[in-house]
Amino acid sequence: MTELSRKGKTNPNSFMSLHDINPEWKLISIGRGSFATVSILSGRPVAFKQVIFSDRTPELKAEFEALRCLYDFCNNDSFFAIPRPLAYYDPAVSASFVSTDSSSGWSRTRRPFVSEVDFKALELDDAAYAMDHVLPLPLSTALIIRKLFYPPGQDMAKVPSLCRLYFGKVIDMGGRTNRFFNSSGFPLDVSRYTRVLEASHGGDYPTVDDIAYGMGEMLGLLHWCVGYDGRDVEFVMGGASFSGVALYIIDFNQVRHLLESPDVQINILA
């Protein structure tokens, strides 16, 4: 046994194991809903959203196309960022690959992109699209949230990776959540978010007013710039890099183009 493996065996947190570097390019699920799963490849800045039931593949393709449009028109200096869509592929249709990367040939400065050959090498069973990975919360923020809001006896539970910002409702009914909670998208209302700010002792966080303004700004961009209703989109707080928080808008599978009739628009938005 090598010195490295001996030390790793003594303290499994001291060194990266072979499983951590993921040499087999296996996707690791970081979130799952009724429509799709979101997965990543460890050590790479790309996330993949894969449809769960193949009969809903057209919805996933429509979401990818909506995300392309939204990113092009709404991501310029907006308060909430939009994850950049990278590529789409349906293994049931060999010619279905679509990439948003318009560059040709190698260059010295390159943004993350997903090629057709690498996407197909994942050997996915169902349709998926690739996008920028929304980074998890910095550890200091995640630890504050666990300490303040997790149920008693959950001191060693998994810390939250993202927070869903629900500033239009009250979910803090006395402080801690019940024993059933989602650490991959922990909910924060205004009261909870304010307590996080107080516990951070001057940390670098946007104010409540700034976030509320940013939400209205993004919904206005969705409506007036690209004509989408914004149905069921999620405003979330994640990480900027290793430290610092960043704000994103995600989950566009239910957005629809607004119809011309004002009465129909009101019924849809109601």
Secondary structure, 3 states (H helix, E strand, C coil): CCHHHHHHHHCCCCCCCHHHHCCCCCCEEEEECCCEEEEECCCCCEEEEEECCHHHHHHHHHHHHHHHHHHHHHCCCCCCECCCEEEEECCCCCCCCEECCCCCCCCCCCCCCCCHHHHHHCCCCCCEEEEECCCCCCHHHHHHHHHHHCCCCCCCCCCCCCEEECCCCCCCCCCCCCCCCCHHHEEECHHHHHHHHHHCCCCCCCCHHHHHHHHHHHHHHHHHCCCECCCCCEEEEEECCCCCEEEEEECCCCCCECCCCHHHHHHHHC
